Amino acid sequence: MLHNQIRNFKNWLRGVHSYCDKEYMEKYINEYFFRFNRRNHRKSILVKLIDRMINLKPLTKTDVQCFAT
């Protein structure tokens, strides 16, 4: 499985971004892993989001005003 992911990453990088500058390589790698995580961990992302919504205390008006200043 790991070798398949490495091969997919190399092919993606060679194919789509072969003509781009090396200066942006870190951004390309971040984009790949963002897409990988969104594709392979959709259920866990949704569960984490719902868990955060349930367990965090609600913000009051004064809390929101503190963030605005």
Secondary structure as GFF3:
##gff-version 3
##sequence-region A 1 69
A	DSSP	alpha_helix	2	16	.	.	.	ID=ss1
A	DSSP	three_ten_helix	22	24	.	.	.	ID=ss2
A	DSSP	alpha_helix	25	40	.	.	.	ID=ss3
A	DSSP	alpha_helix	42	55	.	.	.	ID=ss4
A	DSSP	alpha_helix	61	68	.	.	.	ID=ss5
###
